Amino acid sequence: MPAAARSARRRALAAVAALPLLIGALGACGYGSEKNSAAGATQGKNTEGKKLSAGTVRIGYFPNITHATPLVGVQEGLIQKELGGTELRSTTFNAGPSEIEALNAGSIDIGWIGPSPAINGYVKSKGKSLRIISGSASGGVKLVVDPKKISSLDDVKGKRIATPQKGNTQDVAFLNWIAARGWKVDPQSGKGDVSVVRTDNKVTPDAFKSGSVDGAWVPEPTASKLVSEGGKVLLDESELWPDKKFVITNVIVSQKFLDAHPDVVEAVLRGSVKTNAWIKAEPDKAEASANAALKELSGKELPAEILDPAWKSIEVLDDPLAASLRTEAANAVTAGLLEEPDLSGIYDLTLLNKVLKAEGRPAVDAAKLGKQ
């Protein structure tokens, strides 16, 4: 079942007062996501079955393999199947801030997004605009370096290392790693024992190839693109986390839409859970499906030498890994990029746990950040 076209939205420029620097997790999608298609296309033209409480649900996500769940779920019709006669409409974004802006404006109802913009949107609205309702993916972040310049972790000191954006999820992780080694870097300028160069993921491969940066702490598929250009994976971020798991993508919903249409949100979550199960059961078919979706959205597919290692490094899951989000926020505070946020109530996992129970699976935990 072909995926319909979706729209590009320009990157939001407004800074957030409460969280001025924690913006844009996965902010620039990077390789394979330079182009989007027409806006708000209907996914449910031939739907069958009874409409739910809303005739249409609008979802947003990135044309990026860290968003494998919506890529595959839309491409294969797995989400639409759970919605029956309710139409699924989708829009794609290249940055977290623009997706949050669309959610706040009512242009989308549900979105797949990284942890930093989810926190950003929640705190900015004082907990009124959104809730995290599910996990989607873990992993897929690596430190890739030029092996001619860097052969060990100690060699990173004194080098120029790119991150996607000041204060984004990977930037915070890298600053935290630097601090753990006892090195000093000013979080605002990026200057210090390591030069942290904030660079859009679309630009990073060229910067790496030209030698203007010596490595990068970046998400997939940018990491595998750098490897294809001669880079070497020096560290996989998953090695730094308990059980090698940390949230890279989760699912958010407009609080207004959740209150008005819980049955529709539940149906989308059923589609998400079933999509993740299918991806795990049929990884090769799912990989091909995701690449087909990327080609339709961005105009080109990822070559095998980039797609295969990137795909293998990402784990789709339903658990939001709430404890890792709490840690990521704490790391941003420690790095001096964020004031202490109040995240109480950022999760509402009620409907997800209902879906999981129906599938005979255990409930997931909100790490004491759940709905009060």
HELIX and SHEET records of a PDB file:
HELIX    1   1 ILE A   65  HIS A   67  5                                   3    
HELIX    2   2 ALA A   68  GLN A   75  1                                   8    
HELIX    3   3 LEU A   78  LEU A   83  1                                   6    
HELIX    4   4 GLY A   96  ALA A  105  1                                  10    
HELIX    5   5 PRO A  115  LYS A  124  1                                  10    
HELIX    6   6 LEU A  153  VAL A  156  5                                   4    
HELIX    7   7 THR A  169  ALA A  180  1                                  12    
HELIX    8   8 THR A  204  SER A  210  1                                   7    
HELIX    9   9 THR A  222  SER A  228  1                                   7    
HELIX   10  10 GLU A  237  LEU A  240  5                                   4    
HELIX   11  11 PRO A  242  LYS A  244  5                                   3    
HELIX   12  12 GLN A  255  ALA A  260  1                                   6    
HELIX   13  13 PRO A  262  ALA A  281  1                                  20    
HELIX   14  14 PRO A  283  SER A  298  1                                  16    
HELIX   15  15 ALA A  304  LYS A  312  1                                   9    
HELIX   16  16 ALA A  322  ALA A  335  1                                  14    
HELIX   17  17 THR A  350  ALA A  358  1                                   9    
SHEET    1   A 7 ALA A  41  THR A  42  0                                        
SHEET    2   A 7 GLU A  87  THR A  92 -1                                        
SHEET    3   A 7 THR A  56  TYR A  61  1                                        
SHEET    4   A 7 ILE A 110  ILE A 113  1                                        
SHEET    5   A 7 VAL A 247  SER A 254 -1                                        
SHEET    6   A 7 LEU A 130  GLY A 139 -1                                        
SHEET    7   A 7 ILE A 314  VAL A 316 -1                                        
SHEET    1   B 5 SER A 195  ARG A 198  0                                        
SHEET    2   B 5 ARG A 160  THR A 163  1                                        
SHEET    3   B 5 GLY A 215  PRO A 219  1                                        
SHEET    4   B 5 VAL A 141  VAL A 145 -1                                        
SHEET    5   B 5 LYS A 232  ASP A 236 -1                                        
END                                                                             
